[in-house]
């Protein structure tokens, strides 16, 4: 295989990593917005057990996310998000991280900044809402933002 046709490893493809991290953040926000609606539907159902059985889905990331984010990027992002959490709890210097990890953490931070710039958090229930949506009401609690 020639050098031009070789795939770029996930840790080295920072633009794709940033894009996939943003997709992951958006997917997580959508999932948290769906959960209260499901609970409200169950509360108002005549037969909640039947409704729950008909709407049961696996607790994985979902086929939409799996189709859009390649496995290599999913694995690298999971490592970076884990690293982001433990770096604050253990005594770790920047010299102990690899260049790929540092660059990946920066890409995740840029994706998070973009996500927060394009979304707003409800002051009543902490749900994430798109900033540029038509309605000025929260998707979860329906209070005015």
N, C-alpha and C positions, 0 to 999 in steps of 0.2 A: 504494500500500500504506500502510495506517495505521501510526502509530508503534508501536502495541501488537503488530503482527504482524511487525515487522522482526526478522530473526535477530540474535542477539548475536554479534559477531565473536569468533573464537577467543581472541585475546589478552585480551579483556575478560571472558570467561566463566571466572572463576578457580575456581569450584567444579567445573565440568566438567573444567577443565584438571587440577586436583588429582586428581580421580577417574580420569581417563584416564592420568595419570602413574603412579598406583598400579597400574592394570591393566597398564601396560607393565612395571613392575618385577616383578609377579607372573608375567607371561608369560615374562620373561627367566629367572626362577628355575626355572620349569617346564622350559624348554628345556635349561638346564644340568643338570637332574636326569635328563633323558631320554638325553642323549648317552652317559654311561658304560654305561647298560643296553644301548644299541645296540652298543657296542664289545664288551661281554661276550657278547651273542648271536652276533656275528660270530665271536668267538674259539671258541665252542663249536659252530659250525655245521659240518655235513658238507661243504657247498658254499657257502663264504662269498660268492663272486661272485654266485651265484644269489639268495641272501638279500639282498645289498646291492642288486641290481637290482630286486627286488620291493618293497623298502622305500624306494627313492630318492624324495625329495621336494625341491621347490625350496628354495633357501636363503634365502627371503624371510621376512618376519615371520609368515607363516602366515595362512590365511583367517580363523581365529577372531579374531585381533587386528585384522585389517583390517575385520571386520564390526562390532566393538565400538567402535573408536576412529575417529571421522570423520577424513577426510583433512586438513582444516584444523588439527585438533588434533595430528595426527601431525607435520605440518610445523612447527607452532609448538613442539611438544615437542622435535623434533630440533634446532631452532635454540637453544632454551634449554639443552639438554644439551650442545650444542657450546659455547655461551657459557660455561656453568659450567666447562668444561674450560679454555678459553683465557683466562678471566679471571684464572686463577692463574699463567699463563705470560707474559702480556704486562702491561705497565704500564698499568693501567686504573683509573680512579677511578669511583666511583659516579655522579658528575655526567655521565660520558660515556655512561651507559646511559639508555635511555628509561624512563619510568614503567611502561610495559607490560612491559618486560623485567625490571625489578626485581620487580614484582608476580608475574610468571611464575616467576622464580627462587625466590621465597618459596613459591609454591604447590608447586613441584617439591620443595623442601626439606620442606614439610609432608607430602607424599606419601611421601617417602623415610623420614621419621621414623615415620610410620604403618606402613610396610612393615617397618621394622626392629623395631618394637614387636610386630608380629604374626608375625614369623619369627625364627628363630635360626640361627646359622651353626655348622656342624659344626667342632669344633676339629681334626679329623683330616684332612678333605679340603676344607674351606671351602665345602661345598655349603650352599645355603639350604634350610631345612626349616620347615614351618609350626610355630609355637610351640605351638599348642593341638591337635596331632594326638595320636591315641591312643598310638601307639608312641613309645618314647623312643629309636628308632634312626634313623640317618641314611638318607635315601632313596637316596643315592649309594653310600656305602661300607658301609652296614649296621652300623656300629659304634654303640655306645651313646653317646648325647649327654650 
